[in-house]
Amino acid sequence: MQDPLQQWFDAIYLFTKPLVEDPDDDDGEALTLFAQQALAASNSKSAAVFMPTVGGVWLCEAAAAFSDEGGAAASALIGAAFDLGEAQRRLLTEGETLPLGPQLFVPLKIQGALQGCLVLERAEQDLPFTSSDRQLAMAYGRQGALALDLIGSRQAHDLAVLFEERDRISRDLHDLGIQHLFATGMLLQKLKAEVDAGLSPRKTKNGLQEAMERLDEAVHQIRNIVYRLRDEDASVGLVDAVEREATVARSNLGFAPTITFEVDEVQIRPGSQEMQQLRTRAPELVNESLSEDVVAVIRESLTNIARHAGAHSAQVKVSLFGAGPTGEIEVLIVDDGAGVDPSQSRSSGIANMQRRATNHGGSFAVGAGPRGRGTSLVWRSPLE
């Protein structure tokens, strides 16, 4: 017969190995494995992990059993209530020992608080548990408590990520899709009033065309949000990435920065056919490395405005001139804040933007805004 100490040592190794090698493994499977290894090491007929639930009721969360029914016997334990009274549970919490016999209760404590209990049970014809069995099982239980702590941390992290993602989706829908829909509604209201006042057919047609373009833009933005939900690793084009930065910056700035795009000195209207073409052509005109730096410069600039400028508005204009080796991209960012702070002129953010321009053979300048108010930042780079 294998040495009991070696059996428990093997159980600890086999239980902790998947947690270390595959931290993304299912938490329910980790508890089941914990029960299975305890079952084998203790030569028991069943092993069950009980944990507190809502209302102070303790239920079996994971189980393993050795019987003719195998898995069926373990499944029958899942959901069973913990039969220990409050006084006995308090003994487990305080580290007191419960009477030995065919059952062994192993407390799973985290920072001194009882978070669960491993219950081992032997058949009537088997030898009862001994104090040596208890000591070995307690050492194993400490490993189980660490696993519970790890599982709890994972669940808290997953919950935080979920809430953060929900918040991002909400911001994206509000600042991108809903804002376009709201603007379209305002435009249609204005158009209705003008039609009632005798607006000419030509102006009516132009107004309806603009409203349709805005609706197309709103639909595109909402589709983009849904697409990113389906494929988080999908690459995002330059136009979408810049608009996304504006959305993210809104919460720090307290207002939504204005984003405009120009191609060969012609401003592109949101939702227009030209905007759709720019979304498609931008990845061809601006390579991935340059696109990443453009987005990084916009992100850094908006962050600086939020931290230091005390601005009430900010405009970001991305301009494309030509294509290929003779083409150029320019990013102009203007705010109405406190202006250039000399102490920030050599900040890491400014240095990073300068370095990004230099790496592409471009230029970078920062100074006072129009009429001496606020700050104006100009970042340029050849397209190739």
Order of alpha helices (4+ residues) and beta strands (2+ residues): alpha-alpha-beta-beta-alpha-alpha-beta-beta-alpha-alpha-alpha-alpha-beta-beta-alpha-alpha-beta-beta-alpha-beta-beta
